[in-house]
Amino acid sequence: MADTTRIKAELIDMTQIQTKTRKHRISEMLAIAAMTLLLIHIADGSLERTIKHGFLPVSINKRPFGISNFGISSIILFFLAFGIDIREKNTSNLTTALLIVGGALVGTTALGASVMDKGGWIAIFLTVSAIGYVIMGLGILRAIRQRKITSRIV
């Protein structure tokens, strides 16, 4: 009896891996795009702090509101990636991992930038940091929810 239950659970897990819905693929692509934009933003910002200019062209308005367009775009894309398949029973592991890592990067780099600036735009940096940790929390919530669903099957 226990062996048949285990075999059924393994078969269900195998079929879940093979069936990726359109929403899963869209959320994964949005999360990948968000992470790419975030990494570009972090790399450019790091270069700006060390050698006074980044690798992105000067013609790009990098900070219209004190925050980079790349940073704002990545935050929006992370939330969209979370929201696309929120009602799906099985969530994408890639999207979940990118939400956790991306949120941690947003939160940590915003805190680091506020410490390095020593006073300028602190409210914005702390708000962005909080948003980053909210994104990370949404990823953790997805992971917990997915674990509960798979534990019910087993």
Secondary structure, DSSP 4 states (H G I P E B T S, - for coil): -HHHHHHHHHHHHHHHHH---HHHHHHHHHHHHHHHHHHHHHHHHHHHHHHS--SS-TTS---SSSS-HHHHHHHHHHHHHHHHTTT-SS--HHHHHHHHHHHHHHHHHHHHHHHHHTTTTHHHHHHHHHHHHHHHHHHHHHHHHHHHHHHHH-
